[in-house]
Amino acid sequence: MVGKKLRKLRTQKGLSQQQLAKIAGVPQSTIWYIERENRNPTIKTMKRLATALGVSIEEFLDSETKEMITNGSQKND
């Protein structure tokens, strides 16, 4: 799911993989692998990509994952 969201956000901004890689400071191959769902990004990579795209990390998550995180934090409160 992260890969599809990344591709959508990248194309909405009109960026190529190479352009996003340069802005985010990650290898272009990393973006290629993430977009094809061959690799899950690290939190560090997600932060870099989110910053480069001007969005929060939450934008990469699907609604089910967001709900799990929210419910998990409420249990710990």
PyMOL Python script that loads the backbone (N, CA, C, O; Angstrom):
from pymol import cmd

cmd.read_pdbstr("""\
ATOM      1  N   MET A   1       0.801  -1.194   0.000  1.00  0.00           N
ATOM      2  CA  MET A   1       0.000   0.000   0.000  1.00  0.00           C
ATOM      3  C   MET A   1       0.851   1.268   0.000  1.00  0.00           C
ATOM      4  O   MET A   1       0.497   2.262  -0.635  1.00  0.00           O
ATOM      5  N   VAL A   2       1.964   1.227   0.708  1.00  0.00           N
ATOM      6  CA  VAL A   2       2.835   2.401   0.778  1.00  0.00           C
ATOM      7  C   VAL A   2       3.324   2.784  -0.618  1.00  0.00           C
ATOM      8  O   VAL A   2       3.394   3.964  -0.961  1.00  0.00           O
ATOM      9  N   GLY A   3       3.659   1.776  -1.412  1.00  0.00           N
ATOM     10  CA  GLY A   3       4.172   2.036  -2.751  1.00  0.00           C
ATOM     11  C   GLY A   3       3.183   2.761  -3.638  1.00  0.00           C
ATOM     12  O   GLY A   3       3.549   3.692  -4.355  1.00  0.00           O
ATOM     13  N   LYS A   4       1.929   2.337  -3.591  1.00  0.00           N
ATOM     14  CA  LYS A   4       0.889   2.979  -4.402  1.00  0.00           C
ATOM     15  C   LYS A   4       0.670   4.418  -3.960  1.00  0.00           C
ATOM     16  O   LYS A   4       0.496   5.315  -4.785  1.00  0.00           O
ATOM     17  N   LYS A   5       0.680   4.623  -2.654  1.00  0.00           N
ATOM     18  CA  LYS A   5       0.490   5.985  -2.129  1.00  0.00           C
ATOM     19  C   LYS A   5       1.673   6.871  -2.519  1.00  0.00           C
ATOM     20  O   LYS A   5       1.494   8.030  -2.892  1.00  0.00           O
ATOM     21  N   LEU A   6       2.876   6.317  -2.429  1.00  0.00           N
ATOM     22  CA  LEU A   6       4.064   7.083  -2.800  1.00  0.00           C
ATOM     23  C   LEU A   6       3.995   7.494  -4.264  1.00  0.00           C
ATOM     24  O   LEU A   6       4.230   8.656  -4.597  1.00  0.00           O
ATOM     25  N   ARG A   7       3.676   6.553  -5.132  1.00  0.00           N
ATOM     26  CA  ARG A   7       3.593   6.862  -6.562  1.00  0.00           C
ATOM     27  C   ARG A   7       2.538   7.939  -6.819  1.00  0.00           C
ATOM     28  O   ARG A   7       2.772   8.868  -7.592  1.00  0.00           O
ATOM     29  N   LYS A   8       1.390   7.817  -6.177  1.00  0.00           N
ATOM     30  CA  LYS A   8       0.312   8.791  -6.366  1.00  0.00           C
ATOM     31  C   LYS A   8       0.753  10.185  -5.925  1.00  0.00           C
ATOM     32  O   LYS A   8       0.561  11.158  -6.655  1.00  0.00           O
ATOM     33  N   LEU A   9       1.339  10.282  -4.742  1.00  0.00           N
ATOM     34  CA  LEU A   9       1.801  11.578  -4.238  1.00  0.00           C
ATOM     35  C   LEU A   9       2.896  12.165  -5.121  1.00  0.00           C
ATOM     36  O   LEU A   9       2.905  13.363  -5.404  1.00  0.00           O
ATOM     37  N   ARG A  10       3.816  11.310  -5.552  1.00  0.00           N
ATOM     38  CA  ARG A  10       4.925  11.771  -6.405  1.00  0.00           C
ATOM     39  C   ARG A  10       4.403  12.317  -7.724  1.00  0.00           C
ATOM     40  O   ARG A  10       4.819  13.387  -8.170  1.00  0.00           O
ATOM     41  N   THR A  11       3.491  11.579  -8.348  1.00  0.00           N
ATOM     42  CA  THR A  11       2.980  12.021  -9.652  1.00  0.00           C
ATOM     43  C   THR A  11       2.087  13.254  -9.515  1.00  0.00           C
ATOM     44  O   THR A  11       2.051  14.094 -10.414  1.00  0.00           O
ATOM     45  N   GLN A  12       1.371  13.366  -8.401  1.00  0.00           N
ATOM     46  CA  GLN A  12       0.563  14.568  -8.165  1.00  0.00           C
ATOM     47  C   GLN A  12       1.441  15.809  -8.080  1.00  0.00           C
ATOM     48  O   GLN A  12       1.029  16.898  -8.480  1.00  0.00           O
ATOM     49  N   LYS A  13       2.638  15.642  -7.566  1.00  0.00           N
ATOM     50  CA  LYS A  13       3.591  16.759  -7.461  1.00  0.00           C
ATOM     51  C   LYS A  13       4.357  16.973  -8.765  1.00  0.00           C
ATOM     52  O   LYS A  13       5.129  17.924  -8.889  1.00  0.00           O
ATOM     53  N   GLY A  14       4.141  16.085  -9.736  1.00  0.00           N
ATOM     54  CA  GLY A  14       4.813  16.217 -11.023  1.00  0.00           C
ATOM     55  C   GLY A  14       6.291  15.878 -10.979  1.00  0.00           C
ATOM     56  O   GLY A  14       7.082  16.419 -11.752  1.00  0.00           O
ATOM     57  N   LEU A  15       6.665  14.980 -10.071  1.00  0.00           N
ATOM     58  CA  LEU A  15       8.070  14.617  -9.913  1.00  0.00           C
ATOM     59  C   LEU A  15       8.365  13.243 -10.501  1.00  0.00           C
ATOM     60  O   LEU A  15       7.544  12.330 -10.416  1.00  0.00           O
ATOM     61  N   SER A  16       9.529  13.111 -11.089  1.00  0.00           N
ATOM     62  CA  SER A  16      10.013  11.798 -11.508  1.00  0.00           C
ATOM     63  C   SER A  16      10.615  11.116 -10.285  1.00  0.00           C
ATOM     64  O   SER A  16      10.841  11.755  -9.257  1.00  0.00           O
ATOM     65  N   GLN A  17      10.870   9.829 -10.400  1.00  0.00           N
ATOM     66  CA  GLN A  17      11.535   9.122  -9.301  1.00  0.00           C
ATOM     67  C   GLN A  17      12.899   9.743  -9.026  1.00  0.00           C
ATOM     68  O   GLN A  17      13.295   9.915  -7.873  1.00  0.00           O
ATOM     69  N   GLN A  18      13.603  10.073 -10.081  1.00  0.00           N
ATOM     70  CA  GLN A  18      14.939  10.650  -9.941  1.00  0.00           C
ATOM     71  C   GLN A  18      14.886  12.008  -9.231  1.00  0.00           C
ATOM     72  O   GLN A  18      15.723  12.299  -8.376  1.00  0.00           O
ATOM     73  N   GLN A  19      13.902  12.833  -9.588  1.00  0.00           N
ATOM     74  CA  GLN A  19      13.774  14.143  -8.949  1.00  0.00           C
ATOM     75  C   GLN A  19      13.456  13.997  -7.461  1.00  0.00           C
ATOM     76  O   GLN A  19      14.049  14.674  -6.621  1.00  0.00           O
ATOM     77  N   LEU A  20      12.511  13.104  -7.146  1.00  0.00           N
ATOM     78  CA  LEU A  20      12.147  12.888  -5.747  1.00  0.00           C
ATOM     79  C   LEU A  20      13.337  12.352  -4.959  1.00  0.00           C
ATOM     80  O   LEU A  20      13.578  12.767  -3.825  1.00  0.00           O
ATOM     81  N   ALA A  21      14.069  11.438  -5.560  1.00  0.00           N
ATOM     82  CA  ALA A  21      15.242  10.868  -4.891  1.00  0.00           C
ATOM     83  C   ALA A  21      16.247  11.956  -4.532  1.00  0.00           C
ATOM     84  O   ALA A  21      16.795  11.963  -3.430  1.00  0.00           O
ATOM     85  N   LYS A  22      16.484  12.863  -5.453  1.00  0.00           N
ATOM     86  CA  LYS A  22      17.446  13.942  -5.209  1.00  0.00           C
ATOM     87  C   LYS A  22      16.958  14.859  -4.087  1.00  0.00           C
ATOM     88  O   LYS A  22      17.735  15.230  -3.207  1.00  0.00           O
ATOM     89  N   ILE A  23      15.685  15.220  -4.114  1.00  0.00           N
ATOM     90  CA  ILE A  23      15.124  16.108  -3.090  1.00  0.00           C
ATOM     91  C   ILE A  23      15.146  15.435  -1.717  1.00  0.00           C
ATOM     92  O   ILE A  23      15.484  16.061  -0.712  1.00  0.00           O
ATOM     93  N   ALA A  24      14.779  14.144  -1.690  1.00  0.00           N
ATOM     94  CA  ALA A  24      14.678  13.414  -0.420  1.00  0.00           C
ATOM     95  C   ALA A  24      16.023  12.913   0.091  1.00  0.00           C
ATOM     96  O   ALA A  24      16.155  12.575   1.267  1.00  0.00           O
ATOM     97  N   GLY A  25      17.010  12.862  -0.780  1.00  0.00           N
ATOM     98  CA  GLY A  25      18.323  12.366  -0.369  1.00  0.00           C
ATOM     99  C   GLY A  25      18.365  10.858  -0.211  1.00  0.00           C
ATOM    100  O   GLY A  25      19.040  10.329   0.671  1.00  0.00           O
ATOM    101  N   VAL A  26      17.628  10.171  -1.085  1.00  0.00           N
ATOM    102  CA  VAL A  26      17.630   8.704  -1.077  1.00  0.00           C
ATOM    103  C   VAL A  26      17.959   8.212  -2.485  1.00  0.00           C
ATOM    104  O   VAL A  26      17.757   8.945  -3.453  1.00  0.00           O
ATOM    105  N   PRO A  27      18.459   6.996  -2.613  1.00  0.00           N
ATOM    106  CA  PRO A  27      18.732   6.469  -3.953  1.00  0.00           C
ATOM    107  C   PRO A  27      17.441   6.301  -4.763  1.00  0.00           C
ATOM    108  O   PRO A  27      16.394   5.954  -4.216  1.00  0.00           O
ATOM    109  N   GLN A  28      17.530   6.548  -6.049  1.00  0.00           N
ATOM    110  CA  GLN A  28      16.362   6.382  -6.921  1.00  0.00           C
ATOM    111  C   GLN A  28      15.872   4.946  -6.887  1.00  0.00           C
ATOM    112  O   GLN A  28      14.672   4.695  -6.996  1.00  0.00           O
ATOM    113  N   SER A  29      16.786   4.006  -6.737  1.00  0.00           N
ATOM    114  CA  SER A  29      16.399   2.592  -6.689  1.00  0.00           C
ATOM    115  C   SER A  29      15.508   2.295  -5.484  1.00  0.00           C
ATOM    116  O   SER A  29      14.650   1.415  -5.549  1.00  0.00           O
ATOM    117  N   THR A  30      15.707   3.021  -4.391  1.00  0.00           N
ATOM    118  CA  THR A  30      14.859   2.840  -3.210  1.00  0.00           C
ATOM    119  C   THR A  30      13.411   3.187  -3.549  1.00  0.00           C
ATOM    120  O   THR A  30      12.492   2.451  -3.190  1.00  0.00           O
ATOM    121  N   ILE A  31      13.212   4.293  -4.229  1.00  0.00           N
ATOM    122  CA  ILE A  31      11.858   4.698  -4.627  1.00  0.00           C
ATOM    123  C   ILE A  31      11.271   3.675  -5.583  1.00  0.00           C
ATOM    124  O   ILE A  31      10.099   3.318  -5.470  1.00  0.00           O
ATOM    125  N   TRP A  32      12.072   3.202  -6.518  1.00  0.00           N
ATOM    126  CA  TRP A  32      11.622   2.193  -7.480  1.00  0.00           C
ATOM    127  C   TRP A  32      11.122   0.945  -6.752  1.00  0.00           C
ATOM    128  O   TRP A  32      10.037   0.442  -7.044  1.00  0.00           O
ATOM    129  N   TYR A  33      11.914   0.451  -5.807  1.00  0.00           N
ATOM    130  CA  TYR A  33      11.528  -0.752  -5.057  1.00  0.00           C
ATOM    131  C   TYR A  33      10.282  -0.519  -4.206  1.00  0.00           C
ATOM    132  O   TYR A  33       9.405  -1.381  -4.150  1.00  0.00           O
ATOM    133  N   ILE A  34      10.193   0.624  -3.549  1.00  0.00           N
ATOM    134  CA  ILE A  34       9.027   0.915  -2.706  1.00  0.00           C
ATOM    135  C   ILE A  34       7.765   0.987  -3.560  1.00  0.00           C
ATOM    136  O   ILE A  34       6.740   0.405  -3.204  1.00  0.00           O
ATOM    137  N   GLU A  35       7.837   1.694  -4.676  1.00  0.00           N
ATOM    138  CA  GLU A  35       6.656   1.849  -5.529  1.00  0.00           C
ATOM    139  C   GLU A  35       6.184   0.521  -6.104  1.00  0.00           C
ATOM    140  O   GLU A  35       4.998   0.363  -6.395  1.00  0.00           O
ATOM    141  N   ARG A  36       7.071  -0.416  -6.268  1.00  0.00           N
ATOM    142  CA  ARG A  36       6.694  -1.731  -6.799  1.00  0.00           C
ATOM    143  C   ARG A  36       6.381  -2.727  -5.691  1.00  0.00           C
ATOM    144  O   ARG A  36       6.210  -3.920  -5.943  1.00  0.00           O
ATOM    145  N   GLU A  37       6.308  -2.227  -4.464  1.00  0.00           N
ATOM    146  CA  GLU A  37       5.985  -3.046  -3.291  1.00  0.00           C
ATOM    147  C   GLU A  37       7.000  -4.169  -3.076  1.00  0.00           C
ATOM    148  O   GLU A  37       6.674  -5.202  -2.490  1.00  0.00           O
ATOM    149  N   ASN A  38       8.236  -3.965  -3.553  1.00  0.00           N
ATOM    150  CA  ASN A  38       9.301  -4.951  -3.354  1.00  0.00           C
ATOM    151  C   ASN A  38      10.072  -4.708  -2.067  1.00  0.00           C
ATOM    152  O   ASN A  38      10.844  -5.559  -1.625  1.00  0.00           O
ATOM    153  N   ARG A  39       9.860  -3.552  -1.475  1.00  0.00           N
ATOM    154  CA  ARG A  39      10.605  -3.197  -0.266  1.00  0.00           C
ATOM    155  C   ARG A  39       9.742  -2.268   0.579  1.00  0.00           C
ATOM    156  O   ARG A  39       9.085  -1.364   0.063  1.00  0.00           O
ATOM    157  N   ASN A  40       9.756  -2.508   1.885  1.00  0.00           N
ATOM    158  CA  ASN A  40       9.085  -1.597   2.807  1.00  0.00           C
ATOM    159  C   ASN A  40      10.090  -0.554   3.260  1.00  0.00           C
ATOM    160  O   ASN A  40      11.212  -0.892   3.637  1.00  0.00           O
ATOM    161  N   PRO A  41       9.694   0.712   3.225  1.00  0.00           N
ATOM    162  CA  PRO A  41      10.636   1.757   3.622  1.00  0.00           C
ATOM    163  C   PRO A  41      10.854   1.787   5.130  1.00  0.00           C
ATOM    164  O   PRO A  41       9.970   1.426   5.907  1.00  0.00           O
ATOM    165  N   THR A  42      12.024   2.214   5.523  1.00  0.00           N
ATOM    166  CA  THR A  42      12.287   2.434   6.943  1.00  0.00           C
ATOM    167  C   THR A  42      11.568   3.721   7.356  1.00  0.00           C
ATOM    168  O   THR A  42      11.145   4.506   6.508  1.00  0.00           O
ATOM    169  N   ILE A  43      11.440   3.919   8.646  1.00  0.00           N
ATOM    170  CA  ILE A  43      10.833   5.155   9.144  1.00  0.00           C
ATOM    171  C   ILE A  43      11.656   6.359   8.680  1.00  0.00           C
ATOM    172  O   ILE A  43      11.099   7.390   8.300  1.00  0.00           O
ATOM    173  N   LYS A  44      12.972   6.223   8.713  1.00  0.00           N
ATOM    174  CA  LYS A  44      13.854   7.313   8.277  1.00  0.00           C
ATOM    175  C   LYS A  44      13.583   7.675   6.815  1.00  0.00           C
ATOM    176  O   LYS A  44      13.492   8.854   6.472  1.00  0.00           O
ATOM    177  N   THR A  45      13.456   6.664   5.959  1.00  0.00           N
ATOM    178  CA  THR A  45      13.180   6.909   4.544  1.00  0.00           C
ATOM    179  C   THR A  45      11.802   7.523   4.366  1.00  0.00           C
ATOM    180  O   THR A  45      11.630   8.445   3.569  1.00  0.00           O
ATOM    181  N   MET A  46      10.812   7.015   5.108  1.00  0.00           N
ATOM    182  CA  MET A  46       9.461   7.575   5.017  1.00  0.00           C
ATOM    183  C   MET A  46       9.451   9.048   5.420  1.00  0.00           C
ATOM    184  O   MET A  46       8.760   9.856   4.798  1.00  0.00           O
ATOM    185  N   LYS A  47      10.206   9.399   6.449  1.00  0.00           N
ATOM    186  CA  LYS A  47      10.284  10.796   6.883  1.00  0.00           C
ATOM    187  C   LYS A  47      10.886  11.665   5.783  1.00  0.00           C
ATOM    188  O   LYS A  47      10.389  12.753   5.494  1.00  0.00           O
ATOM    189  N   ARG A  48      11.958  11.174   5.177  1.00  0.00           N
ATOM    190  CA  ARG A  48      12.614  11.935   4.101  1.00  0.00           C
ATOM    191  C   ARG A  48      11.673  12.133   2.912  1.00  0.00           C
ATOM    192  O   ARG A  48      11.582  13.229   2.358  1.00  0.00           O
ATOM    193  N   LEU A  49      10.974  11.060   2.527  1.00  0.00           N
ATOM    194  CA  LEU A  49      10.054  11.149   1.395  1.00  0.00           C
ATOM    195  C   LEU A  49       8.879  12.067   1.712  1.00  0.00           C
ATOM    196  O   LEU A  49       8.477  12.880   0.880  1.00  0.00           O
ATOM    197  N   ALA A  50       8.334  11.935   2.911  1.00  0.00           N
ATOM    198  CA  ALA A  50       7.207  12.782   3.314  1.00  0.00           C
ATOM    199  C   ALA A  50       7.610  14.256   3.303  1.00  0.00           C
ATOM    200  O   ALA A  50       6.869  15.104   2.805  1.00  0.00           O
ATOM    201  N   THR A  51       8.776  14.552   3.849  1.00  0.00           N
ATOM    202  CA  THR A  51       9.265  15.931   3.869  1.00  0.00           C
ATOM    203  C   THR A  51       9.448  16.454   2.450  1.00  0.00           C
ATOM    204  O   THR A  51       9.054  17.580   2.144  1.00  0.00           O
ATOM    205  N   ALA A  52      10.038  15.647   1.593  1.00  0.00           N
ATOM    206  CA  ALA A  52      10.273  16.054   0.206  1.00  0.00           C
ATOM    207  C   ALA A  52       8.964  16.305  -0.535  1.00  0.00           C
ATOM    208  O   ALA A  52       8.896  17.167  -1.412  1.00  0.00           O
ATOM    209  N   LEU A  53       7.927  15.552  -0.182  1.00  0.00           N
ATOM    210  CA  LEU A  53       6.626  15.692  -0.840  1.00  0.00           C
ATOM    211  C   LEU A  53       5.718  16.703  -0.139  1.00  0.00           C
ATOM    212  O   LEU A  53       4.643  17.030  -0.643  1.00  0.00           O
ATOM    213  N   GLY A  54       6.149  17.195   1.019  1.00  0.00           N
ATOM    214  CA  GLY A  54       5.355  18.175   1.749  1.00  0.00           C
ATOM    215  C   GLY A  54       4.115  17.594   2.403  1.00  0.00           C
ATOM    216  O   GLY A  54       3.086  18.262   2.505  1.00  0.00           O
ATOM    217  N   VAL A  55       4.217  16.335   2.850  1.00  0.00           N
ATOM    218  CA  VAL A  55       3.087  15.663   3.502  1.00  0.00           C
ATOM    219  C   VAL A  55       3.564  15.035   4.809  1.00  0.00           C
ATOM    220  O   VAL A  55       4.762  14.992   5.089  1.00  0.00           O
ATOM    221  N   SER A  56       2.610  14.549   5.602  1.00  0.00           N
ATOM    222  CA  SER A  56       2.973  13.829   6.823  1.00  0.00           C
ATOM    223  C   SER A  56       3.155  12.351   6.490  1.00  0.00           C
ATOM    224  O   SER A  56       2.674  11.875   5.461  1.00  0.00           O
ATOM    225  N   ILE A  57       3.837  11.646   7.348  1.00  0.00           N
ATOM    226  CA  ILE A  57       4.034  10.207   7.148  1.00  0.00           C
ATOM    227  C   ILE A  57       2.693   9.488   7.076  1.00  0.00           C
ATOM    228  O   ILE A  57       2.559   8.487   6.372  1.00  0.00           O
ATOM    229  N   GLU A  58       1.708   9.992   7.797  1.00  0.00           N
ATOM    230  CA  GLU A  58       0.381   9.370   7.807  1.00  0.00           C
ATOM    231  C   GLU A  58      -0.220   9.259   6.414  1.00  0.00           C
ATOM    232  O   GLU A  58      -1.046   8.382   6.164  1.00  0.00           O
ATOM    233  N   GLU A  59       0.187  10.139   5.505  1.00  0.00           N
ATOM    234  CA  GLU A  59      -0.329  10.097   4.133  1.00  0.00           C
ATOM    235  C   GLU A  59       0.013   8.778   3.435  1.00  0.00           C
ATOM    236  O   GLU A  59      -0.677   8.373   2.499  1.00  0.00           O
ATOM    237  N   PHE A  60       1.068   8.115   3.884  1.00  0.00           N
ATOM    238  CA  PHE A  60       1.486   6.857   3.277  1.00  0.00           C
ATOM    239  C   PHE A  60       0.699   5.658   3.804  1.00  0.00           C
ATOM    240  O   PHE A  60       0.715   4.587   3.196  1.00  0.00           O
ATOM    241  N   LEU A  61       0.014   5.835   4.927  1.00  0.00           N
ATOM    242  CA  LEU A  61      -0.650   4.714   5.582  1.00  0.00           C
ATOM    243  C   LEU A  61      -2.086   4.562   5.103  1.00  0.00           C
ATOM    244  O   LEU A  61      -2.760   5.549   4.806  1.00  0.00           O
ATOM    245  N   ASP A  62      -2.551   3.314   5.031  1.00  0.00           N
ATOM    246  CA  ASP A  62      -3.949   3.093   4.692  1.00  0.00           C
ATOM    247  C   ASP A  62      -4.801   3.281   5.942  1.00  0.00           C
ATOM    248  O   ASP A  62      -4.268   3.347   7.050  1.00  0.00           O
ATOM    249  N   SER A  63      -6.109   3.368   5.775  1.00  0.00           N
ATOM    250  CA  SER A  63      -6.998   3.666   6.902  1.00  0.00           C
ATOM    251  C   SER A  63      -6.951   2.585   7.977  1.00  0.00           C
ATOM    252  O   SER A  63      -7.074   2.890   9.163  1.00  0.00           O
ATOM    253  N   GLU A  64      -6.776   1.333   7.580  1.00  0.00           N
ATOM    254  CA  GLU A  64      -6.709   0.239   8.553  1.00  0.00           C
ATOM    255  C   GLU A  64      -5.479   0.384   9.453  1.00  0.00           C
ATOM    256  O   GLU A  64      -5.567   0.189  10.665  1.00  0.00           O
ATOM    257  N   THR A  65      -4.353   0.721   8.865  1.00  0.00           N
ATOM    258  CA  THR A  65      -3.126   0.903   9.637  1.00  0.00           C
ATOM    259  C   THR A  65      -3.250   2.107  10.563  1.00  0.00           C
ATOM    260  O   THR A  65      -2.827   2.049  11.718  1.00  0.00           O
ATOM    261  N   LYS A  66      -3.830   3.202  10.061  1.00  0.00           N
ATOM    262  CA  LYS A  66      -4.033   4.384  10.901  1.00  0.00           C
ATOM    263  C   LYS A  66      -4.901   4.042  12.105  1.00  0.00           C
ATOM    264  O   LYS A  66      -4.620   4.474  13.223  1.00  0.00           O
ATOM    265  N   GLU A  67      -5.958   3.262  11.872  1.00  0.00           N
ATOM    266  CA  GLU A  67      -6.867   2.877  12.955  1.00  0.00           C
ATOM    267  C   GLU A  67      -6.141   2.025  13.992  1.00  0.00           C
ATOM    268  O   GLU A  67      -6.334   2.212  15.194  1.00  0.00           O
ATOM    269  N   MET A  68      -5.308   1.092  13.534  1.00  0.00           N
ATOM    270  CA  MET A  68      -4.552   0.248  14.454  1.00  0.00           C
ATOM    271  C   MET A  68      -3.622   1.090  15.322  1.00  0.00           C
ATOM    272  O   MET A  68      -3.503   0.852  16.524  1.00  0.00           O
ATOM    273  N   ILE A  69      -2.971   2.064  14.718  1.00  0.00           N
ATOM    274  CA  ILE A  69      -2.058   2.931  15.460  1.00  0.00           C
ATOM    275  C   ILE A  69      -2.837   3.756  16.480  1.00  0.00           C
ATOM    276  O   ILE A  69      -2.429   3.872  17.636  1.00  0.00           O
ATOM    277  N   THR A  70      -3.957   4.327  16.048  1.00  0.00           N
ATOM    278  CA  THR A  70      -4.780   5.136  16.943  1.00  0.00           C
ATOM    279  C   THR A  70      -5.303   4.303  18.103  1.00  0.00           C
ATOM    280  O   THR A  70      -5.221   4.727  19.255  1.00  0.00           O
ATOM    281  N   ASN A  71      -5.834   3.134  17.815  1.00  0.00           N
ATOM    282  CA  ASN A  71      -6.362   2.266  18.869  1.00  0.00           C
ATOM    283  C   ASN A  71      -5.255   1.811  19.812  1.00  0.00           C
ATOM    284  O   ASN A  71      -5.473   1.704  21.019  1.00  0.00           O
ATOM    285  N   GLY A  72      -4.086   1.547  19.277  1.00  0.00           N
ATOM    286  CA  GLY A  72      -2.955   1.137  20.103  1.00  0.00           C
ATOM    287  C   GLY A  72      -2.511   2.231  21.043  1.00  0.00           C
ATOM    288  O   GLY A  72      -2.178   1.958  22.196  1.00  0.00           O
ATOM    289  N   SER A  73      -2.501   3.499  20.561  1.00  0.00           N
ATOM    290  CA  SER A  73      -2.099   4.591  21.438  1.00  0.00           C
ATOM    291  C   SER A  73      -3.141   4.887  22.495  1.00  0.00           C
ATOM    292  O   SER A  73      -2.799   5.315  23.598  1.00  0.00           O
ATOM    293  N   GLN A  74      -4.406   4.668  22.179  1.00  0.00           N
ATOM    294  CA  GLN A  74      -5.455   4.903  23.170  1.00  0.00           C
ATOM    295  C   GLN A  74      -5.372   3.880  24.292  1.00  0.00           C
ATOM    296  O   GLN A  74      -5.653   4.207  25.445  1.00  0.00           O
ATOM    297  N   LYS A  75      -4.992   2.649  23.976  1.00  0.00           N
ATOM    298  CA  LYS A  75      -4.855   1.607  24.986  1.00  0.00           C
ATOM    299  C   LYS A  75      -3.709   1.907  25.938  1.00  0.00           C
ATOM    300  O   LYS A  75      -3.750   1.533  27.110  1.00  0.00           O
ATOM    301  N   ASN A  76      -2.683   2.585  25.429  1.00  0.00           N
ATOM    302  CA  ASN A  76      -1.509   2.892  26.246  1.00  0.00           C
ATOM    303  C   ASN A  76      -1.685   4.141  27.096  1.00  0.00           C
ATOM    304  O   ASN A  76      -0.876   4.398  27.987  1.00  0.00           O
ATOM    305  N   ASP A  77      -2.726   4.919  26.836  1.00  0.00           N
ATOM    306  CA  ASP A  77      -2.955   6.166  27.595  1.00  0.00           C
ATOM    307  C   ASP A  77      -3.448   5.892  28.993  1.00  0.00           C
ATOM    308  O   ASP A  77      -3.687   6.827  29.758  1.00  0.00           O
TER     309      ASP A  77
END
""", "prot")
cmd.dss("prot")
cmd.show_as("cartoon", "prot")
cmd.util.cbc("prot")
cmd.orient("prot")
